[in-house]
Amino acid sequence: MLLLGNGLLITRDPANPLIEDGCVAIRDQLIAEVGTTAALRRKYPEARFMDARRKLIMPGLINTHMHFYSTFARGMFLESAPPANFREILERLWWRLDKVLTLEDVYYSALIPIIDCIKNGVTTVFDHHASPNCARGSLFRIAEATQAAGLRACLCYEVSDRDGATIAEAGIQENLEFIKHCHEAADPLLKAMFGLHASFTLSDATLERCVAQNAGTGAGFHIHAAEGVEDRDDARAKYGVGVIERLHSRGVLGPKSIAVHCVHIAEPEIALLKETGTNVVHNPESNMGNAVGVAPVLAMVKQGVRLGLGTDGYTSDMLESFKAANCLHKHASHHPSVAWTEIPQLLFENNRQIAAGYFEKPLGRLTAGAYADLIVVDYQPPTPLTAENVNSHLLFGVSGRAVDATIINGRVVMEDRRLTTLDEEAICAKSRELAEKVWRRI
């Protein structure tokens, strides 16, 4: 047994939100009990004690939309003209990068953001992958990386028609085989969804095949939806409806599916998302960086759509995304008093609810019976920290790099800022070597 104590416990449990001098008792992969340090040390005298040294003890953070494969784009120079719109960003950068990836590249391009996730206190990631010329086996290679690190992950492969029917079929089969593998393995750290790229790169025939093949698996779909105006305009021109309306008509939406972005959607489509219980994931930095617009997050929250918060590969720091979302929606609304409650709800409440659709035990709360995913955050509040103002402290006082220790599934994967499961220096050296080769192939 492990005791993590002598810290200010932020439980995210409404019944017991804050425990001064708090402690968490961990047995195997689950939280056995929470309480005061003195009480739990008396109750479990033989347990190993891990001292938080008066820092914050919090649930591990969850990222509900990530792209591990984007790693090798960092620092890359392309000789083509700079993209002027979202479609050109895809064509001149991402669709050139993903085509040249090998399975070894896939593995190392996953390890780097996985390291960043652990160092930023992110313990669960929903990843969306593309490597069209090595689609088969790619999810299994990413799974090797997440399991080597000890990260909790839900993976999928994005099926698309943009590279032809043979590659689209390879993506379908990769999703199906990985979903089957995860069901059979019953590993609490590894789950699967069925990935789709976006409406504008998927024909009706391919969408129908994906829905038919996925029937009965229990996995939802993970798809980019109306991220750029290109996706919306394509759906309207070809099918006479919006993106969400098209996906609904094809059976893609539902309570286990994730529609990512939803920037360019109409009011009736928000109602469809609510009616079908479909999850939406907001990615503020990516939306700003790609200049695609501002998602109607506040309107969706008001109408009862469940929205989570992701990073879309832009960063591995969920607290950075938390800050960006808060500022973005104040700026877009021209109102300084909006987004104070909605954005924390996305990160701290809705992300854990989305994860609950795939992982058997609760995540995102420090309560008995939940998975033991915890972080220690090096933050000494300069003003009183209470259950009512904790989100304000995190917004203005904490970044991901303040995370001092990370525990996932009861296993200490980082302590005193040092990884315990991976050799970061060796992995970064290998990654640089592979990245140079990737750049030469593009």
KERO-383272 format. One record per residue (C-alpha): residue in one letter; x, y, z. Coordinates in Angstrom, 3 decimals, always signed. Each point is the difference from the previous one (the first is absolute). Layout:
KERO-383272
  resn        px        py        pz
     A         X         Y         Z
...
end
This chain:
KERO-383272
  resn        px        py        pz
     M    +0.000    +0.000    +0.000
     L    +1.054    +3.591    -0.699
     L    -0.982    +3.101    +1.936
     L    +0.330    +3.373    -1.710
     G    -0.461    +2.633    +2.656
     N    +1.021    +3.182    +1.774
     G    -1.610    +2.117    -2.704
     L    -3.035    +2.123    -0.706
     L    -2.408    -2.514    -1.514
     I    -2.199    +1.263    -2.865
     T    -2.336    -2.952    -0.477
     R    -2.534    +1.290    -2.601
     D    -2.541    -1.865    +2.148
     P    -2.888    +2.394    +0.788
     A    -0.649    -1.830    +3.259
     N    +3.542    +0.611    +1.260
     P    +1.756    +2.438    -2.340
     L    +3.030    +1.097    +2.038
     I    +1.982    -1.739    +2.747
     E    +2.684    +1.923    +1.872
     D    +3.030    -2.168    +0.722
     G    -1.666    -2.599    -2.199
     C    +1.094    -3.496    -0.910
     V    -0.972    -2.644    -2.565
     A    +0.329    -3.707    +0.730
     I    +0.738    -1.997    -3.160
     R    -0.374    -3.757    -0.215
     D    +1.069    -1.542    -3.307
     Q    -1.621    +2.097    -2.753
     L    -2.774    +1.609    +2.027
     I    -0.496    +2.630    +2.662
     A    -0.880    -1.828    +3.198
     E    -0.749    +3.023    +2.156
     V    +0.512    +3.734    +0.383
     G    +0.389    +1.855    +3.268
     T    +2.485    +1.884    +2.122
     T    +3.640    -0.993    -0.002
     A    +0.040    -0.754    +3.712
     A    -3.069    -2.233    -0.136
     L    +1.109    -2.049    -3.011
     R    +3.573    -0.429    +1.261
     R    -1.429    -1.392    +3.246
     K    -2.343    -2.308    -1.936
     Y    +2.658    -1.255    -2.458
     P    +3.304    +0.075    +1.927
     E    +1.745    -2.459    -2.360
     A    -0.790    +1.952    -3.176
     R    +2.689    +1.881    -1.905
     F    -0.453    +3.717    +0.688
     M    +0.583    +2.482    -2.820
     D    +0.299    +3.532    +1.358
     A    -1.661    +2.747    -2.069
     R    +1.823    +2.586    +2.123
     R    -3.031    +2.294    +0.402
     K    -0.603    +0.194    -3.760
     L    -3.332    -0.567    -1.750
     I    -1.228    -3.561    -0.544
     M    -2.477    -0.182    -2.879
     P    -1.581    -2.501    -2.397
     G    +2.015    -0.603    -3.155
     L    -1.129    +2.090    -2.957
     I    -1.798    -1.443    -3.049
     N    +0.507    +1.048    -3.644
     T    -2.950    -1.040    -2.180
     H    +1.548    +0.824    -3.401
     M    +3.685    -0.351    -0.848
     H    +2.220    -0.790    -3.010
     F    +3.192    -1.761    +1.062
     Y    +1.113    -0.321    -3.623
     S    +0.476    +3.771    -0.356
     T    +3.284    -0.059    +1.953
     F    +2.415    +0.119    -2.926
     A    -1.568    +3.198    -1.338
     R    +1.633    +1.942    +2.825
     G    +2.717    +2.209    -1.481
     M    -0.540    -1.314    -3.520
     F    +0.538    +2.394    -2.931
     L    -2.054    -0.423    -3.169
     E    +1.080    +1.650    -3.235
     S    -3.563    +0.301    -1.326
     A    -1.868    +3.286    +0.297
     P    -1.423    +0.657    +3.450
     P    -3.590    -1.284    +0.304
     A    -2.686    +2.648    -0.236
     N    -2.925    -2.085    +1.271
     F    -0.801    -3.173    +1.877
     R    -0.175    -2.226    -3.079
     E    +3.506    +1.095    -0.976
     I    +1.281    -0.726    +3.520
     L    -1.237    -3.564    -0.422
     E    +1.346    -0.413    -3.531
     R    +3.380    +1.693    +0.468
     L    +0.822    -1.268    +3.483
     W    -2.006    -2.770    +1.649
     W    -0.881    -2.097    -3.057
     R    +3.617    +0.127    -1.144
     L    +1.334    -0.939    +3.430
     D    -2.339    -2.896    +0.711
     K    +0.745    -1.637    -3.382
     V    +3.724    -0.446    +0.719
     L    -0.269    -1.455    +3.503
     T    +1.273    -3.521    +0.638
     L    -1.055    -2.189    +2.911
     E    +3.238    +0.920    +1.788
     D    -0.816    +3.680    -0.515
     V    -3.496    -0.610    +1.355
     Y    +1.442    -1.546    +3.159
     Y    +2.474    +2.795    +0.727
     S    -2.327    +2.806    -1.041
     A    -2.377    -1.378    +2.645
     L    +2.627    -0.352    +2.727
     I    +0.969    +3.688    -0.088
     P    -3.479    +1.455    +0.742
     I    -0.614    -2.858    +2.430
     I    +3.027    +1.228    +1.961
     D    -1.390    +3.530    -0.183
     C    -3.399    -1.213    +1.188
     I    +1.485    -1.664    +3.070
     K    +2.127    +3.058    +0.771
     N    -3.079    +2.225    -0.314
     G    -2.207    -2.187    +2.196
     V    -2.110    -1.470    -2.812
     T    -0.779    -3.601    +0.878
     T    -2.646    -0.931    -2.607
     V    +0.067    +0.837    -3.725
     F    -2.457    -0.599    -2.847
     D    +2.240    -0.097    -3.081
     H    -0.987    +0.247    -3.665
     H    +2.624    -1.458    -2.346
     A    +0.913    +0.127    -3.718
     S    +2.861    -1.683    -1.896
     P    -1.547    -1.082    -3.321
     N    +2.969    -1.934    -1.360
     C    +0.335    -2.022    +3.206
     A    -3.538    -0.026    +1.311
     R    +0.081    -3.691    +0.860
     G    +1.703    -0.552    +3.317
     S    +0.190    +3.716    +0.822
     L    -2.396    -0.053    +2.957
     F    +1.823    -2.975    +1.449
     R    +3.294    +1.914    -0.208
     I    -1.539    +3.002    +1.754
     A    -1.363    -2.360    +2.633
     E    +3.527    -1.337    +0.551
     A    +1.095    +3.562    +0.703
     T    -2.857    +0.827    +2.392
     Q    +0.509    -3.237    +1.877
     A    +3.774    +0.420    +0.237
     A    -0.661    +3.365    +1.627
     G    -2.964    -1.116    +2.108
     L    -2.382    +2.551    -1.562
     R    -3.748    -0.650    -0.169
     A    -1.198    +0.342    -3.603
     C    -2.910    -0.474    -2.379
     L    +1.232    -0.301    -3.597
     C    -1.482    +0.054    -3.496
     Y    +1.077    +0.239    -3.646
     E    -1.524    +2.714    -2.216
     V    -1.610    -1.603    -3.057
     S    +0.020    +2.268    -3.064
     D    -0.581    -0.261    -3.755
     R    +2.719    +2.532    -0.759
     D    +2.626    -2.683    -0.715
     G    -2.216    -2.438    -1.898
     A    -2.172    -3.021    +0.705
     T    +2.797    -2.400    +0.951
     I    +1.361    +2.261    +2.742
     A    -3.508    +0.810    +1.214
     E    -0.654    -3.718    +0.400
     A    +3.302    -0.433    +1.838
     G    -1.144    +2.665    +2.458
     I    -3.330    -1.734    +0.510
     Q    +1.702    -3.310    +0.714
     E    +2.516    +1.606    +2.371
     N    -2.834    +1.479    +2.038
     L    -1.893    -3.294    +0.103
     E    +3.016    -2.102    +0.958
     F    +1.048    +2.424    +2.707
     I    -3.528    +0.237    +1.432
     K    -0.115    -3.802    +0.116
     H    +3.432    -0.128    +1.642
     C    -1.040    +2.451    +2.704
     H    -3.186    -1.923    +0.757
     E    +1.940    -3.240    +0.345
     A    +2.882    +1.469    +1.988
     A    -2.312    +1.786    +2.481
     D    +2.914    +2.243    +0.956
     P    -1.137    +2.909    +2.188
     L    +2.672    +2.190    -1.632
     L    -0.951    -0.626    -3.630
     K    -3.271    +0.551    -1.880
     A    -1.066    +0.644    -3.592
     M    -2.350    +2.091    -2.107
     F    -0.714    -0.113    -3.736
     G    +1.747    +2.934    -1.664
     L    -1.238    +2.035    -2.959
     H    +1.769    +3.010    -1.475
     A    -2.744    +2.471    -0.977
     S    -3.183    +0.221    -2.021
     F    +1.698    +1.675    -2.984
     T    +2.507    -2.842    -0.448
     L    -2.559    -2.799    +0.377
     S    -2.470    -1.114    -2.660
     D    -3.420    -1.329    +0.887
     A    +1.139    -3.477    -1.016
     T    +2.995    +0.074    +2.349
     L    -2.008    +1.451    +2.871
     E    -2.658    -2.675    -0.441
     R    +2.652    -2.725    -0.046
     C    +1.607    +1.357    +3.174
     V    -3.329    +0.141    +1.816
     A    -0.934    -3.503    -1.152
     Q    +3.387    -1.468    +0.945
     N    -0.015    +1.686    +3.398
     A    -3.487    -1.205    +0.903
     G    +0.020    -2.083    +3.137
     T    +3.534    +0.873    +1.097
     G    -1.130    +2.383    +2.732
     A    +2.451    +2.626    -1.251
     G    -1.085    +3.488    -0.963
     F    +1.414    +2.107    -2.814
     H    +2.686    +2.661    +0.430
     I    -0.206    +2.536    -2.850
     H    +0.923    +3.599    -0.842
     A    -3.260    +1.846    -0.624
     A    -0.412    +3.423    -1.631
     E    +3.479    +1.095    +1.047
     G    +0.468    +2.254    -3.032
     V    -2.528    +1.606    -2.307
     E    +1.214    -2.465    -2.652
     D    -1.665    -2.884    +1.840
     R    -3.284    +1.868    +0.424
     D    -0.060    +1.262    -3.599
     D    +0.787    -3.467    -1.377
     A    -2.888    -1.571    +1.917
     R    -2.414    +2.684    -1.145
     A    +1.115    -0.157    -3.634
     K    +0.015    -3.802    -0.318
     Y    -2.749    -1.060    +2.381
     G    -2.092    +3.107    +0.656
     V    +0.493    -0.147    +3.772
     G    +2.481    +1.060    +2.675
     V    +2.794    -2.278    +1.194
     I    -1.752    -1.060    +3.213
     E    -3.229    -0.640    -1.892
     R    +1.877    -2.185    -2.494
     L    +1.774    -1.980    +2.719
     H    -3.299    -0.502    +1.807
     S    -1.679    -1.303    -3.165
     R    +2.800    -2.550    -0.413
     G    -0.151    -1.298    +3.588
     V    +3.293    +1.452    +1.222
     L    -1.295    +2.024    +2.947
     G    -0.785    -1.382    +3.450
     P    +1.007    +0.072    +3.686
     K    +3.261    -1.886    -0.594
     S    +1.056    +2.102    -2.996
     I    +2.164    +3.116    -0.022
     A    -0.597    +2.796    -2.503
     V    +3.137    +2.110    +0.178
     H    -0.053    +3.807    -0.445
     C    -3.573    +0.746    -1.257
     V    +1.034    +3.543    -0.916
     H    -2.273    +0.476    -3.027
     I    -3.330    -1.424    +1.074
     A    -3.515    +1.428    -0.031
     E    -2.523    +0.194    +2.830
     P    -1.924    -3.150    -1.094
     E    +3.272    -1.929    +0.042
     I    +0.628    +0.975    +3.615
     A    -3.434    -1.438    +0.771
     L    +0.976    -3.228    -1.816
     L    +3.169    -0.312    +2.064
     K    -2.048    +0.393    +3.176
     E    -2.739    -2.377    -1.174
     T    +2.462    -2.777    -0.922
     G    +2.179    +0.458    +3.092
     T    +3.058    +0.452    -2.221
     N    +3.158    +1.292    +1.659
     V    +1.693    +3.088    -1.445
     V    +3.639    +0.854    +0.705
     H    +1.212    +3.588    -0.129
     N    +3.624    +0.738    -0.987
     P    +0.523    +3.740    +0.465
     E    +3.703    +0.383    -0.841
     S    -0.288    -2.107    -3.133
     N    -3.054    +1.947    -1.168
     M    +1.820    +3.288    +0.520
     G    +3.257    -1.239    -1.530
     N    -1.766    -1.336    -3.097
     A    -2.187    +3.122    -0.172
     V    -3.146    -2.079    -0.495
     G    -2.239    +2.061    +2.277
     V    -1.517    -0.195    +3.467
     A    -2.183    -2.981    +0.895
     P    -3.387    +0.917    +1.548
     V    +1.061    -1.574    +3.275
     L    -2.084    +2.182    +2.290
     A    -3.121    -0.599    -2.095
     M    +0.589    -3.753    -0.021
     V    +0.526    -0.105    +3.762
     K    -3.163    +2.039    +0.534
     Q    -1.998    -2.489    -2.079
     G    +1.351    -2.983    +1.933
     V    +2.521    -1.428    -2.460
     R    +2.816    -1.808    +1.793
     L    +3.247    +1.706    -0.988
     G    +3.464    -1.126    +0.947
     L    +3.340    +1.739    -0.394
     G    +2.856    -1.232    -2.187
     T    +3.223    +1.263    -1.543
     D    -0.073    -1.420    -3.566
     G    +3.764    -0.608    +0.175
     Y    +0.685    +3.704    +0.525
     T    +1.292    -0.581    +3.537
     S    +0.067    -2.702    +2.656
     D    -0.818    +2.471    +2.778
     M    -3.695    -0.088    +0.849
     L    +0.343    +2.924    +2.390
     E    +1.361    +2.050    -2.894
     S    -3.082    -0.964    -2.023
     F    -2.149    +0.897    +3.022
     K    +1.475    +3.525    +0.066
     A    -0.288    +0.460    -3.770
     A    -3.664    -1.039    -0.033
     N    -0.829    +2.411    +2.797
     C    +1.590    +2.925    -1.848
     L    -1.313    -0.972    -3.441
     H    -3.659    +0.011    +0.964
     K    +0.264    +3.220    +1.980
     H    +1.678    +1.601    -3.009
     A    -2.494    -1.396    -2.520
     S    -2.981    +0.998    +2.150
     H    +1.381    +3.477    +0.752
     H    -0.983    -0.737    +3.592
     P    +2.453    -0.455    +2.889
     S    -2.429    -1.933    +2.176
     V    -0.715    -3.008    -2.215
     A    +1.723    -3.415    +0.025
     W    +0.835    +0.012    +3.712
     T    -2.126    -3.074    +0.690
     E    -0.382    -1.559    -3.448
     I    +3.689    -0.628    -0.752
     P    +0.825    -1.648    +3.351
     Q    -3.052    -2.194    -0.595
     L    +1.509    -1.169    -3.307
     L    +3.348    -0.937    +1.514
     F    -0.802    -1.221    +3.476
     E    -3.495    -1.466    -0.358
     N    -0.878    -0.774    -3.618
     N    +3.335    -1.554    -0.966
     R    -0.394    -2.533    +2.782
     Q    -3.582    -0.714    -1.132
     I    +1.191    -0.605    -3.574
     A    +2.709    -2.333    +1.324
     A    -2.634    -1.876    +2.019
     G    -1.453    -1.246    -3.286
     Y    +3.142    -2.085    -0.520
     F    +1.747    -0.647    +3.306
     E    -1.640    -2.271    +2.567
     K    +0.826    +1.950    +3.165
     P    -0.397    +3.726    +0.674
     L    +2.689    +2.450    -1.093
     G    +0.524    +3.641    +0.866
     R    -1.033    -0.278    +3.659
     L    +1.842    -0.977    +3.147
     T    -2.572    -2.320    +1.531
     A    +0.041    -3.595    +1.207
     G    -0.377    -2.418    -2.929
     A    +1.325    +2.392    -2.636
     Y    +3.110    -0.756    -2.024
     A    +3.107    +1.200    +1.826
     D    +0.967    +2.720    -2.486
     L    +1.430    +2.879    +2.020
     I    +2.396    +2.902    -0.352
     V    +1.975    +2.121    +2.442
     V    +0.160    +3.675    -0.980
     D    +2.670    +2.330    +1.327
     Y    -2.111    +3.007    +0.899
     Q    -0.104    +1.964    +3.223
     P    -3.119    +2.181    -0.127
     P    +0.784    +3.642    +0.791
     T    -3.619    +0.598    +1.027
     P    -2.511    -2.340    +1.674
     L    -0.859    -3.000    -2.185
     T    -3.517    -1.291    +0.544
     A    -2.426    -2.380    -1.688
     E    -1.670    +3.051    -1.538
     N    +3.103    +1.612    -1.527
     V    +2.221    -2.972    -0.856
     N    -0.582    +0.390    -3.744
     S    +1.101    +3.620    +0.162
     H    +3.241    -1.050    +1.701
     L    +0.656    -2.598    -2.697
     L    -0.870    +2.444    -2.788
     F    +2.301    +2.767    +1.136
     G    +2.615    -1.773    +2.073
     V    +0.778    -3.420    -1.453
     S    +1.360    -1.420    -3.253
     G    +0.628    -3.601    -0.958
     R    +3.716    +0.304    +0.715
     A    -0.819    +0.550    +3.674
     V    -0.847    -3.705    +0.231
     D    +2.516    -1.672    +2.302
     A    -1.257    -3.601    +0.004
     T    -2.386    -2.081    -2.108
     I    -1.667    -3.261    +1.007
     I    -2.000    -2.033    -2.520
     N    -1.950    -3.135    +0.861
     G    +1.751    -0.046    +3.373
     R    +3.465    +0.096    -1.558
     V    +2.394    +2.881    +0.581
     V    +1.080    +0.977    -3.523
     M    +1.661    +3.272    +0.992
     E    +1.408    +1.063    +3.360
     D    +1.852    +3.239    +0.730
     R    -0.308    +0.827    -3.731
     R    +1.902    -3.155    -0.953
     L    -1.668    -2.638    -2.186
     T    +0.102    -3.492    +1.454
     T    -1.137    -1.986    -3.052
     L    +1.827    +1.587    -2.948
     D    +3.488    +1.211    -0.902
     E    -0.903    +3.490    -1.208
     E    +3.478    +0.931    -1.215
     A    +0.404    -3.133    -2.125
     I    -3.517    +0.312    -1.441
     C    +0.527    +3.648    -0.973
     A    +3.334    -0.865    -1.652
     K    -1.630    -2.754    -2.067
     S    -2.921    +2.268    -0.822
     R    +2.324    +2.683    -1.388
     E    +1.720    -2.605    -2.157
     L    -3.303    -1.251    -1.419
     A    -1.402    +3.512    -0.447
     E    +2.887    +0.979    -2.305
     K    -0.744    -3.007    -2.185
     V    -3.718    +0.840    -0.046
     W    +0.729    +3.577    -1.054
     R    +2.151    -1.227    -2.885
     R    -2.826    -2.250    -1.217
     I    -2.644    +2.719    -0.056
end
